[in-house]
Amino acid sequence: MLGFSEQGWPQILALLIALVLCSLIGLERELRQKSAGLRTHTLVGLGAALFMVVSKYGFGDVLRDSDIMLDPSRLAAQIVSGIGFIGAGVIFVRQDAVRGLTTAATIWVAAAVGTAAGAGLWLLASVVTAAHFLVAFGYARALRWLTRKEPTTALLHMRYEHRRGMLRSILAQVTDHHFTIQDVDTRRASNDIVHLSLRVRGKGDPDDLTLPLLETDGVQSVRLDLGSEDS
């Protein structure tokens, strides 16, 4: 039977830190409407933290026998290899374009943050969480700034109410922002809802399209994919 020192507030605090940090990472993915969002990243990080806590403290009663020795780092190594199964599940290929690579990498980072929090390395876990947001937001903007002279290709996924002239209004919004339309694909989801996939190209910032389109009467949702990689 393990005592309070193996199941006390230090261990609970480690799990809570993993919960908070990985929730922040998952929230960024959720807001971008990725396949693995808030719940997935939170549970991955929290589970990794618990595995690490068990590795550090869960065998205290066994280790009282001087003839038994355990290596806590072995469980951390298993987390690294095991998380690959979840990451691989969110990577897929559509129309010769690879999707989900960044989401898979983020799941891997969430597991690392949870492992570090479970090991008591809370400062390092916090630094890596901050680094995730730097990469997710800062790098994307910096890359667009560095390549601003080159036209950007983006794929817009939209849901809108089936109305006469609705598609014409959406296409006008896109061209008003100085983007050319390369491909239009519509699919009726129901009698009232239409799914629209729109490939556009231009020198402007594709993010500037999302808000005007969302404010268009009848548009229910807008999701933006940049380039060939999940962002």
N, C-alpha and C positions, 0 to 999 in steps of 0.2 A: 504494500500500500504506500503510495507516494504521499509525502508530507506537504505542508503549506508552501514550503520554499520552492517546490517544483510545480505548484498549481496556484500561485498567488498573483498579486497585482502586477509584478513585472511581466509575467507571461500574458496576462490579460491586456496590459498596455501595449505589448508588442503586436497582439492581434488587432487592437483598435487602430494603431498607427497604420498597419497594413490595410485595414478596412478603409480608412480615410484617404490614404494616398492612392490606392488602386481605384477607389470610387472616382477621384478626380480624373485619373487617366481614362476610365471608362466613360465618364460624362462627356469628355471631348469627342470620343468615338460616337457616342449616342447622338450628340448634337449634329454630327455630320452624317447621321443615318447610315452607319456602317453595319454590316451583318453581325459583328460581335460588338456589343455596346456596353452599357453601364453594368448590367448584371453579370455578363460573362467575365469582364475584366476584374470586377470586384470579387467574384467567387474564385477566380484563378489566383489572385493575389492573396486572398484570405486563406485559401487552402494551402498554398505554398508556405505561408507563414506558420500555419498550424503544423505542417510536416516538419518544419525547421525547429519549432518549439519542442515537438515530440522527440526529434533527434537529439536536442540538447538536454532535455530534462526528463524525458519519458522513461529512461532506463536507470534512474538513480538507485532504485531498490535492487536491481540486478548487479549493478557495478559495485555494490558493497562487498561482493565476493571478489577478493583480490585476484582470483584466477581468471576472471572474465574481463576482457577489454573490448571496447566498442569505438568505432571511428564515426563521429557525428557527420563528418563531411561526405560520407558515402550517400546519405539520404539527399543532401543538396545536389549531388551529381545526378541522382535519379530524377530529381525534379527537372533539371535542365534537359535531359533526354526525353522524359515523359511528356513535357509540355509541347513537344513537337507534333504530337498527334492532334492536339487541338488547333495549333497553328496551321497545319496542313489542311485542315478541314475548311478553312475560310479562303483558301487560294483556289481560284478557278480560272479557266480560259474561256473567253467569249469573243467570237469574231477575231481570232488571232491576237487578242489583247489579254495580257495577264492582269487579273484583278485580285485584290486582297493581300498583296505582299506587305503593305504598310500595316494593315490590321493584324496580320500574323506576327509581324515583328513587335507590334505593340503588346500583344498577348504575351510574348516572350519577355518583354521588359516588365510587364505587370507581375509575372512570376518571379522575376529577379528582385523587384522591389519588395514583394511579399517575403521572399526568402531572406533578404537583408533585414527587414523589420523583425522577422521571427528570430533571427540570429542576434538581435539587439543592436544592429548597426543602423540606428534610426536616422542619424545625420546623413549617411550615405544614401539611404533609401529616399530621403527628402531631396537630396541633390539630384538623383537620377529622375525623380518625378518632375522636378523643375526643368531638367534637361529635356525631358519628353515634350513639354509644352514649348520649349525653345525650338525644337526640331519641327514639331507639328505646325506651329504658327509662324515662327520667325524664318525658318528655312524656306517655307513655301513662298512667303512674300519676297524674301531676298532672291530666290530663284527667278520669280516673275520679274523683279526689277533688273536683274542681270541680263535677262533675255527679252526685255521689253521691246527691243527693236524687231524681234522675230514674232511673226503671228502665232497666236496661241490657239490650239484646238481643244475644244471642250465638248462634253456630252451632257446634255440636260435631260433629266428624266422628270416628267411632269404628269400630274393628274388634274383633269379639269372637267367641268360639267359640260355635257353635250348640249351645245347651243348653236344656233345658226350664226356664223361669222366669228365664233370663238377662236378657231385656229388662225384665221386671218389677223385677229387682234394680237395674238401671241407672236406671230411672225413679224408683225410690224414693230412690236416692242424690241425684238432682237435686232432688226435692221436699223432702228433708230439709235441703237448703241454702237453702230458701226461694225457689226459682225455680219459676215456672210454665212448663209445657210448651206451646208454641204449635203445634209441628209435629213429626211423627215420620215419617221415611222410612227404610225398611229395604230392603236389597237383598242377596240371597244371592250371595256371591262364589264359593263352592264348597260342597260338602256340609258342610264343617266351619266355614267362616268367613262371618260376616255383616257387611256394611257398614251403619252406622247414621248418619243425619244427624238431628240433634236441635236444633231452634230453641227457645231458652229465654229467659225474661225475668224480671228481678228487680232488687232494689236492692242485692244483694250483689256481691262481686267474682267474676266468672266464672272467674278463674284459680284460685279456691279449689275449683272443681269438678274440675280436671284430675287432681290427685294422688289424691283418694279414688277416682275412677273408674279410674285406672291400677292402684290397689291392689286393685281388685275382681277376684276370681278369675275368669279366663276372658277378661278384657279385654286385648287385645294392643296397642292404640295409641289415643291420644286427641289430636286436634288442635283448637285453639280459634280461631275467627274472630270478631272483635268488630266489630259494626256492619256497614256496607256497604263498608268499605274494608279492604284487606289491611293488617295492622299489622306 
